[in-house]
């Protein structure tokens, strides 16, 4: 028997087995790497939304901001829920860090044009307070004006100046704005109106899908902002009926906005519509509607 030849063949067979084992091991490692890469890609993949033509992102993806369409849905008051760091709005789910910051650089202040204050609908704008600070707001068709909801979700601190500004103009949209004097002094009311460029007389408010007309008066004894409805009632009483002035004598002189008007035989005053009838001075020789001399 050739012992050396047998040993040689055994050694060759052993080497082949070792080589085959190493080869299988390499194939196994390559397959594992491929599987891991596939799993990572699945974790980081986008899910196409069927509601809005944009991506809804999984929480593992960072800094991929939501679309402008979803942002508008948020700020216009669409249905939203929040669970921890995840927000759902109108069927779209995303994380708080995917909400982009609103840049106020190119946002405009809202100013009155021809005594019309139009905040628009679904519109971003800014208010610059007396101290020079910018406050960013949003006008939604549903809720009027207020803080930007997407900024609130991002954790922007509560802005008292912004909220007071928004509250003031919401009062102006009410049917009877005289109640705003419960929260604002005449000095504050004048400051807001003058900053916005509103002149005394009738002015119109537009906010979202709402509209209202009020009257800005120079009255020293009454609320300086009155509803158009209240103005019309007062105007009717002064110019078309005699009930309000029935205790005064024809020929008595009244002053309306500094102009003199003489009481007619029918106990009415010939005042042009639009004059500041709340800024009125009654004859001085009367006390509570009765002549004292």
C-alpha positions as CSV (number, residue, x, y, z in Angstrom):
1,X,0.0,0.0,0.0
2,X,1.3,3.4,-0.9
3,X,0.7,5.3,2.5
4,X,2.2,8.6,1.2
5,X,-0.2,8.7,-1.7
6,X,-3.2,8.0,0.5
7,X,-2.3,10.8,2.8
8,X,-1.8,13.2,-0.1
9,X,-5.3,12.5,-1.4
10,X,-6.8,13.0,2.1
11,X,-5.0,16.3,2.5
12,X,-6.4,17.5,-0.9
13,X,-9.9,16.5,0.0
14,X,-9.7,18.3,3.4
15,X,-8.5,21.5,1.6
16,X,-11.5,21.3,-0.8
17,X,-13.9,21.0,2.1
18,X,-12.4,24.0,3.9
19,X,-12.5,26.1,0.7
20,X,-16.1,25.2,0.0
21,X,-17.0,26.1,3.6
22,X,-15.4,29.5,3.4
23,X,-17.2,30.1,0.1
24,X,-20.6,29.3,1.6
25,X,-19.8,31.5,4.5
26,X,-19.0,34.5,2.2
27,X,-22.3,33.9,0.3
28,X,-24.2,33.8,3.6
29,X,-22.6,37.1,4.7
30,X,-23.4,38.7,1.4
31,X,-27.0,37.6,1.6
32,X,-27.3,39.0,5.1
33,X,-25.9,42.4,4.0
34,X,-28.4,42.5,1.2
35,X,-31.3,41.6,3.5
36,X,-30.3,44.3,6.0
37,X,-30.1,46.9,3.2
38,X,-33.6,45.9,2.0
39,X,-35.0,46.2,5.5
40,X,-33.4,49.7,6.0
41,X,-34.9,50.8,2.7
42,X,-38.3,49.7,3.8
43,X,-38.0,51.6,7.0
44,X,-37.0,54.8,5.2
45,X,-39.4,54.5,2.3
46,X,-42.1,57.1,1.4
47,X,-45.8,56.3,1.5
48,X,-47.7,58.0,-1.2
49,X,-50.9,59.7,0.2
50,X,-54.2,59.2,-1.5
51,X,-55.6,62.4,0.0
52,X,-53.1,65.1,-1.0
53,X,-50.6,64.8,-3.9
54,X,-47.6,64.7,-1.6
55,X,-45.6,62.3,0.5
56,X,-46.6,61.3,4.0
57,X,-43.4,60.5,5.9
58,X,-42.6,57.8,8.4
59,X,-41.2,59.0,11.8
60,X,-37.7,57.6,11.0
61,X,-37.2,60.2,8.3
62,X,-35.9,63.6,9.5
63,X,-36.3,67.1,8.1
64,X,-38.5,66.1,5.1
65,X,-41.0,68.8,5.4
66,X,-44.7,68.4,4.8
67,X,-46.1,69.9,1.6
68,X,-47.7,73.4,1.4
69,X,-51.1,71.8,0.8
70,X,-50.9,69.9,4.1
71,X,-49.6,73.1,5.8
72,X,-52.6,75.1,4.6
73,X,-54.9,72.3,5.8
74,X,-53.3,72.6,9.3
75,X,-53.6,76.4,9.5
76,X,-57.1,76.6,8.0
77,X,-58.4,74.5,10.9
78,X,-58.9,71.1,9.3
79,X,-59.4,68.1,11.6
80,X,-56.1,67.4,13.5
81,X,-55.1,65.0,16.3
82,X,-51.7,64.7,18.0
83,X,-50.2,61.7,19.7
84,X,-46.8,62.5,21.2
85,X,-44.6,63.6,18.4
86,X,-46.9,62.5,15.6
87,X,-49.6,64.7,14.1
88,X,-52.4,63.7,11.9
89,X,-54.1,66.2,9.7
90,X,-56.8,65.5,7.2
91,X,-55.6,61.9,6.8
92,X,-51.9,62.7,6.6
93,X,-49.5,61.6,9.4
94,X,-46.2,63.3,10.1
95,X,-43.9,64.3,12.9
96,X,-43.6,67.7,14.6
97,X,-40.1,68.2,13.2
98,X,-41.5,67.8,9.7
99,X,-43.5,71.1,10.1
100,X,-41.6,73.9,8.4
101,X,-41.1,77.2,10.1
102,X,-43.0,80.1,8.6
103,X,-40.6,82.8,7.4
104,X,-42.0,86.3,8.0
105,X,-39.4,88.1,5.8
106,X,-41.8,88.5,2.9
107,X,-45.0,88.7,4.8
108,X,-46.9,92.0,4.6
109,X,-48.7,94.0,7.2
110,X,-52.4,94.4,6.7
111,X,-53.4,98.1,6.2
112,X,-56.7,99.7,5.4
113,X,-57.4,100.8,1.8
114,X,-60.2,103.3,1.3
115,X,-61.3,102.4,4.9
116,X,-61.5,98.7,4.1
117,X,-59.5,96.4,6.3
118,X,-59.1,93.1,4.4
119,X,-57.3,90.3,6.2
120,X,-58.0,87.9,3.3
121,X,-58.8,84.2,3.6
122,X,-56.2,81.5,4.2
123,X,-53.6,84.2,4.3
124,X,-50.3,84.7,6.2
125,X,-49.5,88.2,7.3
126,X,-47.6,90.0,10.1
127,X,-48.3,92.7,12.7
128,X,-45.4,95.0,13.9
129,X,-46.1,96.2,17.4
130,X,-45.1,99.6,18.8
131,X,-41.8,98.0,20.1
132,X,-40.8,97.0,16.6
133,X,-41.3,93.3,17.0
134,X,-42.9,91.2,14.3
135,X,-45.8,88.9,15.1
136,X,-46.9,86.4,12.5
137,X,-50.6,85.6,12.0
138,X,-52.9,83.6,9.8
139,X,-56.4,84.5,8.5
140,X,-58.5,81.4,8.1
141,X,-61.9,81.2,6.4
142,X,-63.2,79.2,9.4
143,X,-61.7,80.9,12.5
144,X,-60.8,84.5,11.4
145,X,-57.3,85.7,12.4
146,X,-55.0,84.3,15.1
147,X,-51.7,82.7,15.7
148,X,-50.4,80.3,13.1
149,X,-51.4,76.8,14.2
150,X,-48.4,75.1,12.6
151,X,-46.1,77.4,14.6
152,X,-48.1,76.5,17.8
153,X,-47.5,72.8,17.0
154,X,-43.8,73.5,16.5
155,X,-43.7,74.8,20.1
156,X,-43.5,78.6,19.5
157,X,-44.1,80.4,22.8
158,X,-47.4,82.0,23.6
159,X,-47.5,85.6,22.2
160,X,-49.7,87.8,24.3
161,X,-49.3,90.8,22.0
162,X,-50.3,88.8,19.0
163,X,-53.4,87.3,20.8
164,X,-54.5,90.8,21.9
165,X,-54.2,92.2,18.4
166,X,-56.2,89.2,17.0
167,X,-58.8,89.7,19.7
168,X,-59.2,93.4,18.9
169,X,-60.0,92.8,15.2
170,X,-62.3,89.9,16.0
171,X,-64.3,92.3,18.1
172,X,-64.6,94.5,15.1
173,X,-66.3,91.7,13.2
174,X,-69.0,91.4,15.8
175,X,-72.6,92.6,15.3
176,X,-72.2,95.2,18.1
177,X,-68.6,96.2,18.8
178,X,-69.4,98.5,21.7
179,X,-68.7,95.6,24.0
180,X,-65.0,95.8,23.2
181,X,-64.8,98.6,25.7
182,X,-65.0,95.9,28.3
183,X,-61.5,94.8,27.3
184,X,-60.0,97.8,25.4
185,X,-59.8,101.5,26.4
186,X,-60.7,104.2,23.9
187,X,-57.0,105.1,23.8
188,X,-56.1,101.5,22.8
189,X,-58.9,101.4,20.2
190,X,-57.8,104.6,18.6
191,X,-54.2,103.4,18.5
192,X,-55.1,100.1,16.7
193,X,-57.4,101.9,14.2
194,X,-54.9,104.7,13.5
195,X,-52.0,102.2,13.1
196,X,-54.1,100.4,10.5
197,X,-54.8,103.6,8.6
198,X,-58.6,103.6,9.3
199,X,-60.1,107.1,9.2
200,X,-63.1,108.3,11.2
201,X,-66.5,107.4,9.6
202,X,-67.7,104.2,8.1
203,X,-65.1,101.4,7.6
204,X,-65.5,97.8,6.4
205,X,-63.9,94.7,7.9
206,X,-63.1,91.6,5.9
207,X,-61.8,88.4,7.6
208,X,-61.9,85.0,6.1
209,X,-65.4,84.6,4.7
210,X,-66.9,87.3,6.9
211,X,-67.6,91.0,6.4
212,X,-68.8,93.8,8.7
213,X,-69.2,97.6,8.5
214,X,-68.7,99.8,11.6
215,X,-68.5,103.5,12.4
216,X,-65.4,105.2,13.9
217,X,-66.6,108.2,15.9
218,X,-64.9,111.1,17.5
219,X,-67.4,111.0,20.4
220,X,-66.2,112.1,23.8
221,X,-69.2,110.7,25.6
222,X,-70.0,107.5,23.9
223,X,-68.2,104.4,22.5
224,X,-66.0,105.4,19.6
225,X,-66.8,102.4,17.5
226,X,-70.5,101.7,16.7
227,X,-72.2,99.2,14.4
228,X,-73.7,100.4,11.2
229,X,-77.0,99.1,12.5
230,X,-76.8,101.3,15.5
231,X,-75.8,104.3,13.4
232,X,-78.8,103.8,11.1
233,X,-81.2,103.6,14.1
234,X,-79.8,106.8,15.5
235,X,-79.8,108.6,12.2
236,X,-83.5,107.7,11.7
237,X,-84.3,109.1,15.1
238,X,-82.6,112.4,14.4
239,X,-83.7,113.0,10.8
240,X,-87.0,111.2,10.1
241,X,-88.9,111.1,13.3
242,X,-89.6,113.5,16.2
243,X,-89.6,111.1,19.1
244,X,-85.9,111.7,20.1
245,X,-86.1,115.5,19.9
246,X,-89.7,116.0,20.7
247,X,-88.9,117.9,24.0
248,X,-86.8,120.5,22.1
249,X,-88.2,123.6,20.5
250,X,-88.0,124.3,16.7
251,X,-85.1,126.7,16.1
252,X,-82.9,125.1,18.8
253,X,-79.3,124.6,17.7
254,X,-77.5,121.3,17.8
255,X,-73.9,120.7,16.9
256,X,-72.9,117.5,15.1
257,X,-69.2,116.9,14.6
258,X,-68.7,120.7,15.2
259,X,-71.3,121.8,12.6
260,X,-74.5,123.6,13.6
261,X,-77.9,122.2,12.7
262,X,-81.3,123.9,13.5
263,X,-84.2,121.9,14.7
264,X,-87.1,122.0,12.2
265,X,-90.8,122.4,12.9
266,X,-91.2,118.7,12.7
267,X,-88.5,118.2,15.3
268,X,-85.9,116.8,13.0
269,X,-82.4,117.7,11.9
270,X,-81.2,117.9,8.3
271,X,-78.0,116.0,8.8
272,X,-76.2,114.4,5.8
273,X,-75.9,110.6,6.0
274,X,-72.4,109.7,7.1
275,X,-71.9,112.6,9.5
276,X,-70.6,111.7,13.0
277,X,-74.0,111.7,14.7
278,X,-72.5,110.2,17.9
279,X,-70.3,113.4,18.3
280,X,-73.3,115.6,19.1
281,X,-73.8,118.6,21.3
282,X,-77.3,119.3,22.5
283,X,-78.6,122.8,23.2
284,X,-77.0,124.1,26.5
285,X,-80.2,125.6,27.9
286,X,-81.7,122.2,28.4
287,X,-81.4,119.7,31.2
288,X,-82.2,116.1,30.3
289,X,-84.4,117.3,27.4
290,X,-86.2,120.1,29.3
291,X,-85.6,123.8,28.9
292,X,-84.2,125.4,32.0
293,X,-84.7,129.1,31.3
